[in-house]
Amino acid sequence: MTAVPQSQPSLKFRFDRQLWQRLVEIAQPYFYPPGARSSRQFLFLILTQLVFVVSFTFFFVVALSLIGFQFAPQFFAGLVNQIIYLKFLSSLGKSSLEIFQNLLTFLPAYIFLVLLIASGGIFYAYRHKLQGREKQWLILGLLLFLAFIVSSLNVLISYVFRFIDNALNGRDPKVFWEFLWVYGITLVVAIPILIGYRYTRRKLALFWRAWLTNTLLKDYFSNRSYYELDSNAANTDIDNPDQRITEDVNSFTTTVLDLILDILNSVLDLIAFTGILYSISTELTFGLVGYVSIGSILAIWIGTKLIKINFNQLRLEGDFRYGMVHVRDNAESIAFYQGETLERNQVEGRLSRAIRNYDLLIIWFALLDIFQYAYNYFARLVPYLIVAPLYFAKKVEFGTIGQGK
């Protein structure tokens, strides 16, 4: 009968350069083959794809605005005059035809066109170096584009509600029902986009998981690595390889992809809504930026603690599960040597450590809930404190209060 060794005490989670290097080593090969200077080339392609998506989104938004002018000219005329990023449309003409004609002489349009062609040409030049990874980049590009569109929809909806509130405050039923129809049409368009965005995120994570799992399985069964990584071996730096391959790969791909895209969404929303807030009030802009900055620092601190505790929880749960599997696989030996007491003590010890760590995890989740509820509720208070005096002084419209929240 063999005893089950515990996880190595040196296995600790740390945010450092080594962690970042390991992340790149694991994540990059799915998108770009490893090799000399491959990390720089991978980063260069990421930036190139961002340039391509931004340029393509510019023309996409212009096209949507041209269509919008045909169906809701009053709404889109007011929209482009309010949004800093679309004000150039208001200077191009009043009708869709005038805007399209004047767009041909608009310098930023040519700049984005050059960037679009150049970034597309770079990817075409790198097509052989990708070694069959075009699908990954295509899906990633689609995700980035959808992220920009989702952020744009959030801005659009905020202005729809602003105009609706203004119509209610002015007791203007005609404008109210017109913008209510615009909101309904926006929802019809937005819901499939949001669903498609979430679906594409999950599909890319699934494809990535399948590729990474197959890659690890190939290495696991090569050169008897499975024997060297056996939990009963004397020297192993990896605990519970079965769990790492079957569960942690799924968690890694989903978490990393969600983290990157959530950060991108937050940055896009921050840029978009900062422009909106700045058009409303500079005091509101700086007030909310300060509030968000403090909240972000606290969120990062709490999140770091939770990640470390959750990392330990996964390891301890793996130890507990392997202890039970060990009893099942060695039942005959345990019964022959009457080692029930020893095995039970080992399994109960692993369970006790997992429960203690989970209890700590519950405490930190409670602290996170307190922070989230307080942060969300007080975030609604800040715009009232800043915008309400401006409204009473008749410097802003009624709908601005709701948009600033």
Steps between C-alpha positions, in 0.01 A plus 500: 500500500637839401423826669366792302737795522354841556533784256833673499498788752708709260210524256374852565325748277686826440442795270846547352695499176534124507122465506469728198765300310319175573173655388655603168661158455165327544274747319712609203548165315128477426518828307862513384771232473775526764850590391761774500340840563159339461363682804578839342347393172194370683458833680552684171222299337268568795557876460460469123167324544384772737585762237311300238193460723497869601525609136231256388274608788536864391355427157239270652377772736495755217294258290256445786471876549420545131226241531378652826457841341249345262274355772545735799660824377409702812651246735823447306543872439486557874719195563791601279492852645532361854764228454855628465602204283219563249496879486683491169181358346304811592744713300467283191140578414139455604385213280659160445589592143671823606689317776614230260616755243684714752651191663708455185684822589526426873868441596443253792312271262811467284720447805282212621489361146880494484520335843242243398685406182844503672393281792325259265814484287713418805280204587513385140882515512502295822259234368773237453653561844165435669520134390129434477392727784290734285175382663617610845583849378175525305293414808709731720455783250125438497497514880689829505262646242196385698653650815519839326142464378372403847671806648347716227156356573539589868574859400207504258257369762617758754413778253166341415403512869629855526276616217205301639540662842523843339178431308326392821623805686384725215167316472561442130313178405604511134872501577448251783334237278749558219798434727320210665474339157870566450572326829289200395682473168834535680410209728401284203842566347699486826372171642629277214832686509537449876405133473738453207777668696458272802464194274818582307692547825397155618577339165851646488559380859374154399725482193794617708428243770481215246830604341684551830366176650610299197842666512544416870376144447758455226777618733355302794524170313839575341828375650305346792420841644191352662731279706728787601197709605342223702387637837670205668836591351765642729583804288225687321436871470142457376225380729193316368580503126163337426321800651729746322416349162130422547385802703765772523541527123133583465522749785815656353369555148163633616644724771783647290270575207233650725760708683649644181165578340352639823798731537458608136128563555575702811758710317262560208215594732732724699611685186149525358323609816780732604429689179129506588565618855743765379233637267265519799733642765873504564427480875298181445778355287776554756273398787409166345853436374629545855224280636569228243876519562460442872252220435733336248791499746283334765362250247850402386612450861199285588521312169867419557420348838212299353713362217766380743244337729317341206830366365565328832141372503542327165822338617349383830188367330725309263690351795175391664364345180825318429502364855159342436615364163809357669281308745291361216802396290683344796201351682648150500833610648332720761274215607789250510719725717202631701592858415149640527584727793809646330319558173197650672720739698677609181174556312340682795809719529471598135129569542568712808756715314264543205214605732716748692617660176143507365385669819763768434372525142144559626622783725675675211199452274291669769745790506478517120118509518515784752731693270290435189169601658647810662684595181191463279264684735733790570580523126138600444531772763800680347323618180209636705735697720677656202236522224196598711641848587572552127141403416358734763716776354352414156839417356407144393185320392293264715606193303863577575449391862394153399778471240764597753403218735 
